[in-house]
């Protein structure tokens, strides 16, 4: 797995300045200055750096195209956006620890991410490592438990019908921080639309199958199957979203949250869901899309990484223009 395995970062392979990234993101999202402490940022940065060394360093065999150095920062951003909605709409369910604990949980939720382990082992390992750093920094046990519960809630498994579920999202406490972590990690795709869906699905395809970019181009049928599987996954998760919300929120709270969520993310969510439905409803369309995207780039005089970027761009364009309900 070399630098060409994932072209999204071009040739750059230096560890990011995560402290600067967190501070910049906090300003962009207008997170209150007093919501984040120096010790919280230090714990988050330590976890982000550990994650990068294990999963974001493209010089190592453990590099992961999906769970890379950007992934936990993406979750921090989604978590903060969701917490802002809670603070605005149902302030009685908001508390002053949420932004900081959400940042730490996001930074540490995938710090342990080894392939082939039983369901939940990686999440428990990530929760344990995050708890160790929080104790060393002097956090209270209640705060540590909230963060660990949030990380555990991101666990994904299958129910008796074979549908993909978040195993622990409707168990234990009804702390909204736990729900926010699970939502941002697994369902966050609908917050960012078709481009994120294609990027995440193709990177996850490479990661799960331990494939190179050349394998991607040589196995188009497998790519089609995987994209359709991911569309089904998204459909399965969203089908039980109302039940998830009902576990944490009253009907009145649920209506308030849903209204603001739809207003903020409606366009991206609509496009992502419509594209997923296309992949599921039209059996030949995914194959035709992949074939067309590949054919548009096969004569390009460019690197494999550049061609991969072009293929993804064509897929986004086609899915955005595809038939709607």
QUITA-V513887 format. One line per field, one symbol per residue. burial: b if it has 24 or more other ideal C-beta (glycine too) atoms within 12 Angstrom, else e. A space follows every 10 residues. Layout:
burial->???
This chain:
burial->bebbbbbbbe eeeebbebbe bbeebbeebe beeebbbeeb bbbbbbbbbb bbebbbbbee ebbbbbbbbb bbbbbbbbbb bbbbbbbebb eebbeebbbb bbbbbbbbbb bbbeeeeeee ebbbbbbebb bebbeebebe eebbbbbbbb bbbbbbeeee eeebbbbbbe eeeebbbbbb bbbbbbbbbb bbbbbbbbbb bbbbbbbebe bbbeebbeeb eebbebbbbb bbbbbbbbeb beebbebbbe eebbeebbee beeebeebbe bbbbbbbbbb ebeebbeebb ebbbeebeee eeebbebbbb bbbbbbebbb ebeee
